Amino acid sequence: YGGLIKIVLDDGKPLPAGAVVRIEGQPEEFPVALEGEAYLTGLKATNNLRAEWRGQGCNIVLSVPQSSDPLPHFGTFICKGVKP
């Protein structure tokens, strides 16, 4: 299952373009585009995501609503706990 999400940091700024997002337990990396948007595939009902960029990282919990939309946009999520 796949879809688009927008990721923002605790301060409301978008996750920097060029960051990568991983779904816990999966090897694929998904690149982050402008405005913190990323298209993820291989999603389950609940997913633990890890975003990393320039030696920093943060975590997101993504619950995926069922949708018949072929390109669903799951909304904006805050990446918490930014740490080097």
C-alpha positions as MATLAB code, in Angstrom:
seq = 'YGGLIKIVLDDGKPLPAGAVVRIEGQPEEFPVALEGEAYLTGLKATNNLRAEWRGQGCNIVLSVPQSSDPLPHFGTFICKGVKP';
ca = [
       0.000    0.000    0.000;
       1.399    3.431   -0.856;
       0.669    7.113   -0.534;
       1.975   10.621   -0.112;
       2.737   12.271    3.229;
       4.030   15.686    4.215;
       6.561   15.758    7.047;
       7.216   18.785    9.220;
       9.578   19.257   12.144;
       8.636   20.269   15.700;
       9.020   23.947   14.716;
       6.590   23.595   11.787;
       9.242   23.787    9.056;
       9.132   21.082    6.379;
      11.620   18.224    6.528;
      14.517   19.246    4.251;
      14.499   18.017    0.652;
      17.097   15.301    0.232;
      16.280   13.646    3.561;
      15.374    9.958    3.416;
      12.560    8.093    5.161;
      12.606    4.390    6.067;
       9.799    2.175    7.291;
      11.028    0.252   10.336;
      11.957   -3.295    9.383;
      12.226   -2.577    5.642;
      15.398   -1.841    3.653;
      13.950    0.679    1.165;
      14.720    4.373    1.484;
      12.233    6.947    0.241;
      13.556   10.395   -0.747;
      11.944   13.553    0.600;
      11.042   16.174   -2.011;
      10.318   19.891   -1.672;
       8.014   20.993    1.155;
       8.721   17.780    3.101;
       6.681   15.504    0.833;
       7.513   11.826    0.400;
       5.798    8.989   -1.461;
       5.979    5.756    0.536;
       5.134    2.219   -0.553;
       4.896   -1.027    1.392;
       2.846    0.567    4.168;
       0.885   -1.410    6.745;
      -2.035   -0.171    8.892;
       0.454    1.268   11.423;
       4.032    2.180   10.537;
       7.060    3.435   12.459;
       9.047    5.743   10.193;
      12.554    7.130   10.623;
      13.665   10.245    8.739;
      17.367   11.101    8.455;
      19.260   14.054    6.981;
      22.629   15.752    7.497;
      23.454   13.650   10.576;
      20.066   14.279   12.207;
      17.030   12.069   12.550;
      13.504   11.902   13.933;
      10.593    9.482   14.162;
       6.997    9.401   12.937;
       4.148    7.015   13.650;
       1.917    6.755   10.581;
      -1.517    5.158   10.768;
      -2.841    4.539    7.277;
      -6.572    4.956    6.672;
      -8.082    2.640    4.069;
      -8.638    4.497    0.817;
      -9.707    3.622   -2.697;
      -7.814    6.666   -4.015;
      -5.037    5.442   -6.343;
      -2.723    8.200   -5.029;
      -3.860    8.915   -1.457;
      -2.449   11.853    0.498;
      -2.368   10.848    4.147;
      -1.792   14.373    5.453;
       0.866   16.190    7.447;
       2.864   14.481   10.183;
       5.242   15.942   12.761;
       8.654   14.296   12.959;
       9.422   14.256   16.678;
      12.597   14.029   18.677;
      15.102   15.541   16.243;
      18.555   14.436   17.377;
      21.978   14.172   15.851;
];
